[in-house]
Structures are given as C-alpha cells and as structure tokens.
C-alpha cells in the first residue's frame, strides 16, 4: 500500500480510537449518573457492558490493530496473545447484544414474571458470563488453532515459515480456517441469526398487541417498540460494520491473498472499528433516557466551566487592584 494511503489509514484509526474512548466513557457516565436506578434496569446494564467493550476497542483493539501490522517485532507467542485480545473484544460486543435481545424478549413475553426472573443479581451474573465466554472464545487460538509451528515459529497462511522474531501481523498467527469456521460462522453469524429471530418475534408480537390493546396500554407498547427499534438499529449497524471484514477473510481463505486487495482489507478493518464509535451517537439520537442524561452531563459541565471562568475573572480583578 502507498505511503499516503498508510498514513491516511493510521490517521483514521487514531480518530476512531479517540471517538470510541470519549463517546463510550460518556455513555457509561450517562447511564451511571444520569439514569435513576439504572443498574436495576437490565437493558441499561447490558448497554454499559457493550459500551465498555466499545471503549476497549478504542483503547486497546485499534492500537493493537495498527501495531500488529508489521510495526513491531515480537515473539510469535506474544503476537498470538495480543491478536487474541482483539478477538475477545469482538466476542464481548456480540454477547452483550445477544443479552440485550434476550432481555427484551423476556420483558415482552413474560411481563408479570419478568422482575422475578431478571433480578439485579442475575443480570450481573449474565454480564459476567458474557465476559468470561468472550475470553474463552477469544483466546481459543492459544489452545492450538493457530499458525505457529511446533517450534513456536510463524507459519503464515500464504508464505513459508518465518523466524519467531519476525514482524508480527494478525494473519501470521491467527488461522484463516479459525476465522472463517469458528469465529465468523460460530461466534458471529450464529448469535446474529438468533438475535434476528428474537427481534422478528418481538416486533411481530408488538404489532399484534398494538392492534388489540386499550389506549393506556398502547402508550407503553409504543415506548417498548421505540426502544426495540433503537436496539435493533444497534444490531444492524454491528452486522453492517463487521460482516464485510469477515467476508473478506472468507475470500482470502478460499482464493488466497489475490482475492482481496490490501486497501479493501484496510477499509474493512476501519469499518469494523468505526462501529464502536457510532454506537454512542445512536444512543443519543434514539434512546430518550440517555438523551436526557447527556443533557444533564452537558449542563453540569457548562455550569462548572462558568463557575471556573467567573472565579478566574474575580482573582484577576483582585490581583490587578
């Protein structure tokens, strides 16, 4: 790839990383500070889990994606471990989205038993299970499904064996069969299909209930529908941003490195990372409680800034006198 294209890619990655970190810290603050009893509402707990995963994409996955592109010389096992960290964060996002879909399904189909079933303790347990599974699935290559030879050397998908101190790249250690069969089909597509089915059931059920309910119940159902639409949009954006990169991996696996140009591959990587920066904007535009919390945080910061500016002016006036 040309030098100018590489510089453009790196600059865009830096901007995405900054947006991921700032936007998702704001989401966590908005939910924790601006929403009363937020941790008693399972959906917002899982949104915080998703925001933490998105924050870590900006703080860890994006820097690692840039470094693990031949910028650093690491031992093969160090390279494999850091590459697995990127996979862990993808799994955390998928499982958080799945938990949100299951929560909305239970809320709609078990309204009278919902609070008894989905307690705060069980919600925290579900979040913990999501992250534990993310680590187990993300670090699966460490158990043997990788490109390292028995001696611990790189054995790339497309070239001969390289020394263990050679340049570290993601696909020099992560096996394409693993990325296609296990990561894409098993850990991405299977949960996405389950979530799609759940949201279809949710919207079909809401549509039927809205037809046959009284005006008071309709208002509640419409709020449920609006929130479900917002969460379904988050899911759709995830699929739109991540599936192209995985389809490129499929092409590389089936037809080799000539099937996908380097520029196209980098575009897919940028799109997948951008998903973590877009989610906070979706929350701000589509979820009223988070909208309100954003406004409260903004007003608080503005008030603090005005007080600080006023104090500075008073001190300068006293000093000049």
Phi, psi and omega per residue, in radians:
X1 nan 2.434 -3.118
X2 -1.064 2.699 -3.103
X3 -1.029 -0.725 -3.108
X4 -1.139 -0.617 3.128
X5 -1.202 -0.690 3.116
X6 -1.134 -0.733 3.106
X7 -1.082 -0.755 3.115
X8 -1.061 -0.788 3.117
X9 -1.034 -0.805 -3.104
X10 -1.137 -0.747 3.134
X11 -1.090 -0.771 3.126
X12 -1.104 -0.680 3.097
X13 -1.099 -0.712 3.121
X14 -1.110 -0.777 3.122
X15 -1.088 -0.737 3.110
X16 -1.111 -0.738 -3.137
X17 -1.076 -0.762 3.127
X18 -1.110 -0.779 3.134
X19 -1.098 -0.704 3.113
X20 -1.057 -0.842 -3.068
X21 -1.156 -0.895 -3.088
X22 -1.146 -0.818 -3.084
X23 -1.103 -0.733 -3.066
X24 -1.419 -0.469 2.965
X25 -1.106 -0.703 3.101
X26 -1.098 -0.689 3.116
X27 -1.084 -0.835 -3.132
X28 -1.079 -0.755 3.109
X29 -1.115 -0.716 -3.125
X30 -1.098 -0.763 -3.120
X31 -1.255 -0.764 -3.061
X32 -1.265 -0.641 -3.034
X33 -1.760 -0.703 -2.969
X34 -1.568 -0.282 -3.093
X35 -1.929 2.065 -3.103
X36 -1.141 2.285 -3.140
X37 0.936 0.705 -3.076
X38 -1.070 -0.609 -3.081
X39 -1.383 0.000 2.971
X40 -1.628 -0.096 3.099
X41 -1.851 1.839 -3.025
X42 -0.944 -0.692 -3.106
X43 -1.004 -0.743 -3.118
X44 -1.275 -0.506 3.024
X45 -1.088 -0.783 3.138
X46 -1.227 -0.547 3.050
X47 -1.131 -0.668 3.072
X48 -1.104 -0.740 3.096
X49 -1.033 -0.767 3.103
X50 -1.128 -0.699 3.129
X51 -1.143 -0.659 3.088
X52 -1.108 -0.766 3.100
X53 -1.078 -0.731 3.129
X54 -1.166 -0.668 3.066
X55 -1.061 -0.773 -3.124
X56 -1.187 -0.451 3.014
X57 -1.056 -0.809 3.122
X58 -1.214 -0.683 -3.059
X59 -1.400 -0.517 -3.044
X60 -2.188 -0.890 -3.007
X61 -1.145 -0.761 -3.128
X62 -1.143 -0.868 3.070
X63 -1.001 -0.702 3.129
X64 -1.156 -0.675 3.135
X65 -1.072 -0.643 3.126
X66 -1.273 -0.792 -3.112
X67 -1.180 -0.663 -3.110
X68 -1.467 0.740 3.080
X69 -2.277 0.622 3.098
X70 1.599 0.125 -3.125
X71 -1.394 -0.490 -3.057
X72 -2.191 2.622 3.040
X73 -1.766 2.009 3.134
X74 -2.221 2.819 2.979
X75 -1.172 2.767 -3.070
X76 -1.067 -0.644 -3.118
X77 -1.275 -0.612 3.037
X78 -1.107 -0.753 3.127
X79 -1.080 -0.741 3.137
X80 -1.112 -0.766 -3.127
X81 -1.077 -0.822 -3.119
X82 -1.155 -0.589 3.093
X83 -1.167 -0.614 3.124
X84 -1.175 -0.526 3.110
X85 -1.026 -0.704 3.107
X86 -1.058 -0.736 3.136
X87 -1.140 -0.659 3.141
X88 -1.025 -0.770 -3.076
X89 -1.207 -0.593 3.051
X90 -1.115 -0.779 3.137
X91 -1.100 -0.679 3.137
X92 -1.080 -0.691 3.109
X93 -1.135 -0.808 -3.118
X94 -1.080 -0.802 -3.085
X95 -1.241 -0.545 3.051
X96 -1.156 -0.727 3.087
X97 -1.110 -0.692 3.107
X98 -1.129 -0.724 3.118
X99 -1.089 -0.696 3.107
X100 -1.097 -0.776 -3.134
X101 -1.103 -0.749 3.121
X102 -1.121 -0.711 3.125
X103 -1.060 -0.799 3.134
X104 -1.137 -0.641 3.104
X105 -1.100 -0.826 -3.137
X106 -1.116 -0.691 -3.128
X107 -1.089 -0.647 -3.091
X108 -1.414 -0.663 -3.020
X109 -1.685 -0.171 3.068
X110 -2.350 0.989 -3.019
X111 -1.057 -0.580 -3.084
X112 -1.457 -0.491 -3.140
X113 -1.744 -0.088 -3.003
X114 -0.982 -0.883 -3.081
X115 -1.158 -0.515 3.101
X116 -1.303 -0.593 -3.114
X117 -1.420 -0.886 -3.048
X118 -1.660 1.359 3.108
X119 -1.471 2.929 3.123
X120 -1.050 -0.738 -3.136
X121 -1.086 -0.774 -3.138
X122 -1.184 -0.579 3.096
X123 -1.117 -0.821 3.113
X124 -1.111 -0.634 3.086
X125 -1.121 -0.747 3.119
X126 -1.100 -0.720 3.089
X127 -1.076 -0.751 3.138
X128 -1.101 -0.724 3.136
X129 -1.106 -0.705 3.115
X130 -1.004 -0.797 -3.103
X131 -1.273 -0.663 3.099
X132 -1.104 -0.781 3.093
X133 -1.086 -0.658 3.124
X134 -1.043 -0.770 3.117
X135 -1.164 -0.740 -3.130
X136 -1.105 -0.806 -3.122
X137 -1.246 -0.701 -3.109
X138 -1.187 -0.570 -3.112
X139 -1.662 0.197 3.092
X140 -0.940 -0.694 3.113
X141 -0.985 -0.470 3.127
X142 -1.136 -0.358 -3.121
X143 -1.443 -0.079 3.059
X144 2.400 -0.308 -3.110
X145 -1.516 1.350 -3.076
X146 -2.572 -3.061 -3.099
X147 -1.777 0.208 -3.115
X148 -1.463 2.492 3.079
X149 -1.327 3.023 -3.132
X150 -1.053 -0.484 3.138
X151 -1.441 -0.029 3.138
X152 1.495 0.383 3.110
X153 -1.730 2.787 3.050
X154 -1.132 2.459 2.986
X155 -2.412 1.560 -2.940
X156 -1.190 2.886 3.117
X157 -1.199 -0.384 -2.959
X158 -2.193 -0.159 -3.060
X159 -2.385 -3.135 -3.113
X160 -1.336 3.035 -3.094
X161 -1.132 2.396 3.124
X162 -1.946 2.773 3.093
X163 -1.094 2.704 -3.082
X164 -1.199 -0.241 3.118
X165 -1.724 0.173 -3.075
X166 -1.303 3.134 -3.117
X167 -1.075 2.453 -3.115
X168 -1.686 2.145 3.000
X169 -2.284 2.734 -3.064
X170 -1.005 -0.872 -3.058
X171 -1.415 -0.031 3.009
X172 -1.381 -0.323 -3.124
X173 -2.088 -0.529 -3.135
X174 -1.604 2.187 -3.081
X175 -1.263 2.361 3.081
X176 -1.119 -0.692 3.019
X177 -0.989 -0.679 3.075
X178 -1.094 -0.803 -3.101
X179 -1.117 -0.618 -3.088
X180 -1.439 -0.983 -3.014
X181 -1.333 -0.819 -3.033
X182 -1.529 -0.959 -3.019
X183 -1.270 -0.873 -3.070
X184 -1.312 -1.030 -3.050
X185 -1.268 -0.719 -3.058
X186 -1.483 -0.762 -2.996
X187 -1.757 -0.263 3.129
X188 -1.943 -1.024 -3.029
X189 -1.194 -0.717 -3.128
X190 -1.057 -0.880 3.068
X191 -1.094 -0.641 3.123
X192 -1.096 -0.693 3.108
X193 -1.154 -0.716 3.092
X194 -1.083 -0.790 3.137
X195 -1.111 -0.711 3.113
X196 -1.065 -0.772 3.107
X197 -1.075 -0.760 3.138
X198 -1.075 -0.767 -3.133
X199 -1.208 -0.590 3.046
X200 -1.078 -0.787 3.114
X201 -1.099 -0.745 -3.132
X202 -1.053 -0.864 -3.094
X203 -1.200 -0.640 3.096
X204 -1.115 -0.753 3.125
X205 -1.146 -0.750 3.109
X206 -1.098 -0.701 3.130
X207 -1.058 -0.769 -3.140
X208 -1.181 -0.723 -3.101
X209 -1.208 -0.631 3.130
X210 -1.115 -0.534 3.129
X211 -1.213 -0.585 -2.959
X212 -1.971 0.274 -3.072
X213 -1.888 2.825 3.104
X214 -1.364 2.895 -3.094
X215 -0.982 -0.692 -3.128
X216 -1.118 -0.767 3.132
X217 -1.197 -0.570 3.138
X218 -1.082 -0.670 -3.141
X219 -1.067 -0.754 3.114
X220 -1.158 -0.759 -3.137
X221 -1.139 -0.616 3.105
X222 -1.154 -0.649 3.065
X223 -1.124 -0.731 3.091
X224 -1.063 -0.731 -3.130
X225 -1.142 -0.702 3.135
X226 -1.113 -0.768 3.114
X227 -1.148 -0.725 3.114
X228 -1.081 -0.687 3.095
X229 -1.091 -0.723 -3.141
X230 -1.129 -0.765 -3.136
X231 -1.223 -0.619 3.065
X232 -1.143 -0.589 3.080
X233 -1.138 -0.719 3.091
X234 -1.046 -0.751 3.106
X235 -1.100 -0.775 -3.133
X236 -1.084 -0.727 3.113
X237 -1.127 -0.674 3.093
X238 -1.046 -0.847 3.140
X239 -1.078 -0.775 -3.120
X240 -1.079 -0.646 -3.063
X241 -1.456 -0.542 -3.024
X242 -1.723 -0.571 -3.069
X243 -1.087 -0.694 3.118
X244 -0.967 -0.740 3.134
X245 -1.117 -0.701 3.134
X246 -1.229 -0.577 3.055
X247 -1.156 -0.621 3.060
X248 -1.102 -0.704 3.067
X249 -1.061 -0.672 3.086
X250 -1.080 -0.757 3.124
X251 -1.111 -0.744 3.115
X252 -1.092 -0.676 -3.135
X253 -1.184 -0.716 -3.060
X254 -1.409 -0.703 -2.997
X255 -2.132 0.066 3.048
X256 1.512 -3.134 -3.017
X257 -1.110 -0.367 3.138
X258 -1.296 -0.195 -3.079
X259 -1.307 -0.462 -3.098
X260 -2.339 2.209 3.104
X261 -1.279 2.756 -3.116
X262 -1.107 -0.679 3.119
X263 -1.092 -0.708 3.108
X264 -1.132 -0.710 3.134
X265 -1.108 -0.745 3.129
X266 -1.159 -0.587 3.075
X267 -1.117 -0.729 3.095
X268 -1.100 -0.695 3.116
X269 -1.130 -0.780 3.107
X270 -1.055 -0.739 -3.133
X271 -1.107 -0.720 -3.135
X272 -1.141 -0.699 3.121
X273 -1.240 -0.602 -3.120
X274 -1.090 -0.459 3.121
X275 -0.963 -0.690 -3.116
X276 -1.230 -0.394 3.100
X277 -1.504 -0.411 -3.081
X278 -1.402 -0.587 -3.049
X279 -0.935 -0.810 3.119
X280 -1.018 -0.567 3.104
X281 -1.195 -0.692 3.105
X282 -1.091 -0.788 3.120
X283 -1.024 -0.754 -3.096
X284 -1.137 -0.640 -3.061
X285 -1.491 -0.456 -2.931
X286 -2.026 -0.376 -3.051
X287 -1.956 1.885 -3.020
X288 -0.974 -0.714 -3.116
X289 -1.091 -0.702 3.120
X290 -1.276 -0.642 3.024
X291 -0.934 -0.882 -3.116
X292 -1.092 -0.723 3.134
X293 -1.131 -0.704 3.063
X294 -1.006 -0.782 -3.117
X295 -1.104 -0.702 3.123
X296 -1.104 -0.755 3.121
X297 -1.108 -0.740 -3.137
X298 -1.108 -0.757 3.117
X299 -1.105 -0.716 3.140
X300 -1.110 -0.782 3.129
X301 -1.134 -0.695 3.118
X302 -1.103 -0.724 3.119
X303 -1.111 -0.780 3.115
X304 -1.066 -0.748 -3.135
X305 -1.138 -0.715 3.113
X306 -1.123 -0.719 3.109
X307 -1.110 -0.746 3.131
X308 -1.106 -0.767 3.138
X309 -1.109 -0.723 3.136
X310 -1.122 -0.747 3.124
X311 -1.112 -0.687 3.102
X312 -1.100 -0.719 3.132
X313 -1.126 -0.739 3.133
X314 -1.109 -0.757 -3.129
X315 -1.120 -0.720 3.104
X316 -1.115 -0.673 3.119
X317 -1.133 -0.732 3.128
X318 -1.133 -0.739 -3.133
X319 -1.120 -0.726 -3.131
X320 -1.165 -0.536 3.102
X321 -1.245 nan nan
